[in-house]
Amino acid sequence: MWQAATAIAHWSEKRQKIVSKLQALIGSDPRRRESGAHKGKVKLSKRGIEAARTALYQASFCSMRYDPQLRKYYDKKKAEGDHHKKVVIDLMRKNLRRIVAVLVDRKPFEFRPENV
């Protein structure tokens, strides 16, 4: 795992590309299920490393509970009518962006209250 973190820190690509590649690596990237004229729903691809996807899901579930910013986002999305799992997957993507930012900047994550 440490080698992966080191490789991410050395990538010269933009953060969004890194996040997109990591989403694909763990299987949390959106994929439309379609065939011919049939247009299906957009779901998780679930390709990739299942253990990493599970760990990120569980971490996102916990961060939803203990991080006030993510809790506010969760409550807003639930009020808009989104399903619980969909919102937690959105939190997975937000947490993945945070992880990449920490690795690329080589600085610890700093929580910034919204009112400051």
NORVEN-V287098 format. One record per residue. RES is the residue in one letter. SS is DSSP state (@ for helix, = for strand, . for the rest). PHI is phi in degrees with one decimal (none if undefined). PSI is psi in degrees with one decimal (none if undefined). Layout:
RES,SS,PHI,PSI / RES,SS,PHI,PSI
//
This chain:
M,.,none,-37.3 / W,@,-63.0,-36.6 / Q,@,-63.2,-38.6 / A,@,-64.6,-41.7 / A,@,-64.1,-39.6 / T,@,-65.7,-41.9 / A,@,-63.2,-42.1 / I,@,-62.7,-40.5 / A,@,-65.1,-25.9 / H,@,-94.0,-10.0 / W,.,-63.4,137.1 / S,.,-96.7,3.4 / E,.,-74.3,166.5 / K,.,-67.9,153.5 / R,@,-57.7,-40.0 / Q,@,-61.6,-38.5 / K,@,-66.7,-39.4 / I,@,-63.7,-45.0 / V,@,-61.9,-41.9 / S,@,-62.4,-41.7 / K,@,-67.4,-38.3 / L,@,-68.5,-37.4 / Q,@,-60.1,-42.3 / A,@,-66.8,-37.7 / L,@,-63.5,-39.3 / I,@,-95.1,-6.9 / G,.,85.3,25.3 / S,.,-104.4,16.7 / D,.,-85.6,145.6 / P,=,-73.1,144.1 / R,=,-143.6,129.6 / R,=,-83.1,128.7 / R,=,-90.4,105.2 / E,=,-144.5,158.0 / S,=,-153.0,114.8 / G,.,61.5,-122.8 / A,.,-80.9,-15.3 / H,=,-75.7,124.5 / K,=,-109.0,107.8 / G,=,-88.7,-172.5 / K,=,-82.2,160.0 / V,=,-89.0,124.3 / K,=,-133.8,173.5 / L,=,-66.2,143.2 / S,.,-71.2,-33.7 / K,.,57.9,20.7 / R,.,-87.3,155.1 / G,.,107.0,-159.5 / I,.,-84.7,109.4 / E,@,-65.7,-39.7 / A,@,-63.6,-38.9 / A,@,-68.0,-40.8 / R,@,-63.8,-42.4 / T,@,-64.7,-43.9 / A,@,-63.4,-41.9 / L,@,-68.4,-37.3 / Y,@,-62.2,-47.0 / Q,@,-66.1,-39.9 / A,@,-64.8,-37.9 / S,@,-68.9,-37.0 / F,@,-63.0,-42.9 / C,@,-68.9,-39.4 / S,@,-67.3,-30.3 / M,@,-62.3,-32.9 / R,@,-81.0,-35.2 / Y,@,-110.7,-12.6 / D,.,-99.5,114.3 / P,@,-61.1,-35.1 / Q,@,-66.2,-44.9 / L,@,-71.1,-31.7 / R,@,-65.3,-40.4 / K,@,-63.2,-41.8 / Y,@,-62.8,-44.0 / Y,@,-59.5,-48.1 / D,@,-62.7,-38.9 / K,@,-63.5,-45.0 / K,@,-68.1,-37.7 / K,@,-65.2,-37.8 / A,@,-66.2,-28.7 / E,.,-77.5,-9.5 / G,.,103.8,7.9 / D,.,-74.5,150.4 / H,.,-74.7,150.7 / H,@,-52.9,-50.4 / K,@,-64.0,-36.5 / K,@,-62.6,-41.5 / V,@,-69.6,-38.9 / V,@,-65.0,-36.0 / I,@,-67.4,-35.8 / D,@,-61.2,-40.3 / L,@,-66.5,-32.9 / M,@,-58.4,-45.2 / R,@,-65.8,-39.9 / K,@,-63.7,-43.1 / N,@,-66.9,-35.6 / L,@,-63.8,-38.6 / R,@,-63.4,-39.3 / R,@,-63.8,-43.1 / I,@,-61.4,-46.4 / V,@,-62.4,-41.4 / A,@,-61.0,-41.4 / V,@,-64.4,-43.6 / L,@,-70.5,-39.9 / V,@,-72.3,-44.3 / D,@,-77.9,-18.1 / R,.,57.1,40.4 / K,.,-131.0,148.3 / P,.,-67.7,154.5 / F,.,-69.1,133.1 / E,.,-117.0,122.4 / F,.,-76.7,127.0 / R,.,-115.9,113.4 / P,.,-60.2,145.8 / E,.,-67.8,-27.0 / N,.,-80.4,-9.3 / V,.,-84.6,none
//
